[in-house]
């Protein structure tokens, strides 16, 4: 999935274009960029911002659009009126999701949107927004007044934004985001993590872009972005002498792939009776503690699918064991998920050109661990990494398919292909 980030360059890589690339890459997207300004800042201080000429900003965007099929666009720092006009002129008829992150001031103190450009921003950038993601302070600046988030969100919505997410509303020990969609509002909350950091707003808006571009609904997107943002703050590291920089959590790529499949229409038909798990590891996993999985399951609820649990190392036993066995022969295999078995699904996998192997559970010795034994039997029959390994069941054992891939994204892609075939 190709996503374009438009914004300023941050040499500390805490925020800006560098932050967008880091976050969106961790989620499995290919992040393209168009730089609007070069900032001179680090984790402690802000010195200067030098805008790129509107002509060059526009040329970057056109160059990317002419070559890549984009699934979505994020607009961050735009700095001055000429750049705002150039962006609006190119994107005003765009039909893909556009997320606007109103970057007004740096956490290190610099002004990132000229005061003379605020009116143009309201008139030309906000109406482009499928979703706009100001924090409370930014929302009040854009609305021209203080007050509860419902009031400022409504004013911003009236400027033309389709959806408004006001982030970082502290309520006791929780932090909340206020979501306004049409006449409906919702709140998404999570645990508040004490301390300042650099980049959390950019992480959140990048995750919103990923969610919308992946086809999630607004509520699902907001929940996903809140989780990604929370994890990035939790894992923030102090690289320089100033503020800690939010980090792209290792769970991001798996979480992004899980959200992709649970928001795919028809996924409920692929959930087995034992439910689904989805796992991911680094190179050479030795035991289930080396493998990220869902501590719980991905479950069917009527015609819908939801993740009931959290992602953690050791979260899966059976699917993680299958991944470990597969990666021992084919080290490039780093992800797997189990789905319901049927002859129709296997037929769809064949029609899609997937590499398929299988094993017979009736031949399974009582003295061995079932999953690694079966996977190794299936792997012995193939010289190439399989996309699919299945068994047709046994006495008291549910038939099962396991989808393998080099990344969580590739597993999600194969699953969506099976749904659509």
C-alpha positions, 0 to 999 in steps of 0.5 A: 500500500502506497501512502504519501506524507506531505510535511516538514523535515525534522533532522532529529527524526522525532517527528515530521516526514522522518517520523511518518516514514518510520511509523507507516513503514512499521505498519507495512505501508510504503511511505512516499514523501513531499517536503514542505520545509526544512527545520533546524531542531533537535530533541531540546530546541528549535532554531529555524524553519526554511520553507521549500518553494511552492513550485518545488512542493507541487512538483514533488507531489505531482511526481509521486502521483504520476508514478504511484497508485496512492491509497491515501495522503497525510498533510502535516506541516505546510508553513506558509500560504503559498505552499497551502495554495499549491497543495490545495490546487493539486489535491482538491479533486482527490478521492482517496482518504486525506488525513490532515494533522494541523502542525502549528507548533513544535514540541521544542517551541518553534512556530510551524504554521505562520500566523499569516497562513492560518486563514488560508489553512482553514479555507484551503487545507481543512476542507480536503480532510477526510479526517483532521487530528488536532490536539486540544490546543490546536483545535482551539486555535483553529476554532478561534475559541476554547471550550469543550471538544464537542464545540471546537470539533463542530466548528472545525467540521463546519470548515469542511472536514468530514471527520474530526478527531481531537486527541489527548483529552486527559480525564483522570488516569485516562487519555481520550480522543473525541471523534465527530463524524457527521452528527455522531460523536464517540470517545476512544480512551486509553491509559495515560502515560506520564511524561512529555515526548516527541512525535506522538501526534504524528504517530497518531495521524499516520495511524489514522491514515493507515486505517482509513486507507485500509478501509476501516470505519471511522470508529475502528480507525480511531481505536487503532490509532489510539492503540498505535499511539499509546504503544509508541509513547510506552516505548519512547526512548531518549536518544538525545539530551532532550525529549524522548522520541516515540518509537514504532512498536514491534507490534505495529506491523502485526496489528496493522495486518490484523486490522486489515483482515478483521475489517475485510468483508467476508472474513467471518466465513474464514474463522474456525471453531477454535477461532483464529490467531495471527503471529509474527516473529523476528529471524530464527524464533526458537520458542513461542516466547520469541513470537508475537501473537494474540493473547486471546483470539481473533473471534467471530461475532455474528457476521463480524470479526474482532480481536479479543485480546492483546498482542504480546510475545508468547500470545500464541501456542499452536500457530506460533509453534507452526511458524517456528517449525516452518521458519526452521526450514524456510527462514524467510517465513516470519508470519502465519495465521490459521483459518477454517478448512474447506475444500472450497478454500483450498480450491480458491488457494489453488486458483490463486496460484498459492503453493500448498502442502498438507499432512495427515493427522491420522498418522500422527504419533501419540508421543509427539507435539502435533503441530510441529510434527505435522508442519515438518511432514508437510514441509518435507514434501516441498522445496519451496516456501509454502503459502498454505499448509492444511490438514483435513482433521482427525479424531476429535481434531478440527480441520485447519488451514495455516497461511504463511508469509514473509511478513504479516502484510503478505499473510493478510494479502493472501487471506483477503485473496481467498475471501475475494476468489 
